[in-house]
C-alpha cells in the first residue's frame, strides 16, 4: 500500500511516499481502507521528533484520525462488518491507504457527513470533549474562552459549547478568522494582535473555563480572567511551557489548573471516551448543530504541503488529506 513515511526528524520535506506492507489487524482491531485523514499539530511534532515520548520517529507513518470503510475484522470484533463506513482515532498510521485500528476507537460515519468531512472529527472532538466537558466541566450557563478559535480544535470547541448552551469567547489572529469564529457562534471574537483579550473579557465579567493551547505569558492573564471556581485547561503550550502566577489568587478564587494529552492515553481510556462522544456529540452532528469546517483538502501525495499550510497558521478549521480508492 502507499503510505507517507517520516524518513528522519525534520521539516515537511522529510515526509515521503513509500510502499509498505498491508497492516494485519489483531483480534480486536479492524483494517480500514482509508478515504481521508485529518492533519493535526501532533503530526507536525511527531515529524519533528518533538512529540513527548515519540522516540526515534524514522519510518513512522503519521496520522491520528481517518475515515473510510471497514475492509477486514479481527476475530474478536463484533460491532463492525466489512463495508461499514466509519471514522476512527489512531495513535499513528493514518497517512496511508490502509490502517489497522482498535475497533472500539471507531465510530459510525455521522449522518450527512462525507468521509472527507468525518476525517476531521476524531482527534478534535475527542480532545475537546475530554478537556472542555470532562476535565473543564463546562456547564450550559457558563462562559468558555477558546484560544486559537479558528484552529481545528477551536472551531470544534466553539460549536460544541454553543450547541450545549454555553457562551463562548475566542481569540484569533486576523479579522477574517474572527469573523469565521463569530459565524460559528462565538459572542466575543478578539484579534489578539490588535486587542488585549484580558482587558476586554474582564470588562465583560470574566469567564468560567479556558481552553488554552498557547501557554507562556497567557497563563497569568488566563488565571486573572477566571471567575470563582474557574478552570484553566491546557492542551498545548505553543509559546512556552513555563509561567509565573500568583498562587494566592488561585487559592482565594478556588481555581483549577489542569490539562491533558490524548495520544499516550490507554486504549481502554480512548474506548470509554469514544463511547461518551458517540452518546453526547454524534446526535449534535446529525442534527447540524455542529458542522464541518474544512479549510483545504489535498491528496495524500501532498502531505508535505499540508504540513506547510498547517504550520503557516493561515488556515481556518481543518486540513484533510484524501486517499484515492
PyMOL commands that set and color helices and strands:
alter all, ss='L'
color gray80, all
select helices_A, chain A and resi 12-14+41-48+103-105+115-118+122-135+152-163+175-183+197-203+218-225+247-252+267-280+282-287+300-312
alter helices_A, ss='H'
color red, helices_A
select strands_A, chain A and resi 2-6+15-19+29-39+65-73+85-89+98-102+106-108+143-146+167-172+188-191+207-212+226-234+256-259+294-299+318-322
alter strands_A, ss='S'
color yellow, strands_A
deselect
rebuild
show_as cartoon
